[in-house]
Amino acid sequence: MVKIMWFHETNKRSLIKAITYRVYQSFVITPIIAYVLTGNTLLAFKFSLLEFLVKIPAYYLFERLWSLIPHGYRRKG
């Protein structure tokens, strides 16, 4: 029998996840895509910085809202 344990993600964990995910996306993936599209390295990294500053709070808010939605959880018993 599988024992189900319920955990609630803390605000700190959500924030750390948001920052690390965004660093990866903004400074690895986005510059590659932007460079392929524009051929301009400086423009690619400027876009990455802007994306980083906008998407961190957006992702954090998204995570916190989803933590309030019970969809996908099963009740014990």
N, C-alpha and C positions, 0 to 999 in steps of 0.2 A: 504494500500500500504506500502510495506517495503522500508524504506529509506536506501540506501547503502552508507556507508561511507568508504572512502579509507584511509588506514593508511600505513605508511611505517615503518617497524621495524628498530629501531636505532641499530648502532653497539654495543652500551652499553647493550641493551636488549639481543641481540644475544649472547654476551659474558656471561652475567649472566645466561641465559638459558643453555648455554653449560657447564658452571661450575657446576651448581646445578644438572643438569642431570648426568653429569659424576661422581660427588661425590656419588650420589645414586647408579649408576651402578657399579662403581669401588669399593666402600667400603661396599656395601650390597650384591648385586647380584653376582658379580664376585667371591668374596671369598667363597661364598656358593658353587658355581659350581666347583671352583678349589679344594676346600676341598673334595667335594664328589668324584671328579675324582682322587685326589692324596692321600687323607687321611693325608695331611701334612698342618697344620695350618700356619706355618711360610712361606712356599712356596706359599700358597694361598694369603697371604697378600703382599708378594713381587711381585707376578704377578699383584695384584691389583694396587700397586703403579706405576709399569711400565706402565700398561694400562692407568692409569690416566694421566700420563705425556705425553703419545703419543696421546691419543684420544681427549684431550681438543682442541689443535690446529686443528686437523682433523675435528672435529664437527663444530667448529667455521667457518672454511673455507667452509664446506658443506652448512651451513646455509646462509652464505653471497652469495654463488653462486646461491642458490635457490631463494634468494630475487631478483635476476636479471632476472629470468625466468618468463615471463608473463602467462605461462600455468595455467589454472584454475581460472583466473580472468575474469570478464566480464566488458565490457566497459559500462559507464553510457549512458543512452539514448537509 
